[in-house]
Every structure is written in C-alpha cells, then in structure tokens.
Amino acid sequence: MKAVSGSESADDRRDSFEEPVDQRLQGFYEIPREIDMEGLAAEFDISDQSVSERLRRGHRNFVRNGLGWGSLGDEDSTD
C-alpha cells in the first residue's frame, strides 16, 4: 500500500486502500474459493468473527443501496 501524503484527496486515500482489499477478497468469491474466512482474517489481522460480520454488513448494504431494495428488516438484527 502506498504512503498517504497530506496533499492526497479522500478519494485517493480510499482508492489506495480499496485496491489491495479488492485483491485480497477476489479469491473469496471464486468457485472454488481460493481463500476462506480464516485466511481473510489472517490477511487483515482481524478475527474470523470480524470478517464474517463485515462481509455480512457489506452484502446487506449492497442489497439495500446497490440494488435499491431499501429496508430489509431491523437495522440492529444480528442475523
């Protein structure tokens, strides 16, 4: 990941973070999977539970916002 300078915009900083994240997640969505949740947890140095929760939140937000399906139930649901 490249260093962030004071002159970089928020978009530049987000892009510099998202690129390596996208590369790491790519194998998770392949069939068969090239990396599992435990592998992602190790890559990001977070717990398996954190990976699961973040993916679930991301999927929920994609369905709600990206597909325009609006509310899918209780916001505080732990699924």
N, C-alpha and C positions, 0 to 999 in steps of 0.2 A: 504494500500500500504506500502511496506517495505521501510525503510530509505535507501538512496543511500550513500555508502561509497566511498572513493577515490580509493579503490582497485577494485571496480566493473568495468567490461568492459561495453562498449556501448551496447553490446547485452544483458547483464544482466539488464541494466537500461531500455532498450526497453521492454524486457520481463516483468519486474516488472510493467511497465505502461500498456502494452497491455492486460495482463490478466484481470485486473478489467474493462478495456474498453470493451473487448470481452464479459464479463459477463453482463455488462450494456446494450450492443447493442443486445444481444441474443433475448430478448423479443420483440424488434422492428421488427425482421424478422420472428417471429412466426405468424401462422394464426390460430385464430385471434390474432392481436397484443396484447402483454401484457403491452406494454408501447408505448406511442405516442411521436411525436416530442417535444411536450411541456414538457412531462415527462423527455425526454432525456436532454432537455435544462436545466431543474431544476437539474438533476443529475450531469451535467458537469458545472453548474453555468455559462452558456452562453445563448445568446438569441436564440429564435426559428429560426430566420433567419440564425444565425451562424451554427446551427445544420443542417439545410437544405442545406446550401452551402457546408459544409464539407462532408455530405453524397453524394451530387451530384458530388463533385470533386473526392471522393473516388471511386464511381461507374464508373465514366469516366476513371479514371486511371486504374482500374481493367480491364475494357473492352479493353482499349488500350494496356496495358502492360501484364496483366494476360492472356488474350485471344489472344494476338498478332495481334489485328486488326489495329494497327498503328493509324494514324491520323484520327480523326472523325470530322474534321472541324476546324473552327477557335479556336485557343487556348484561346483567350480572350472572347469567347462567354459567355454570362450570362444566356443562356438557358431560 
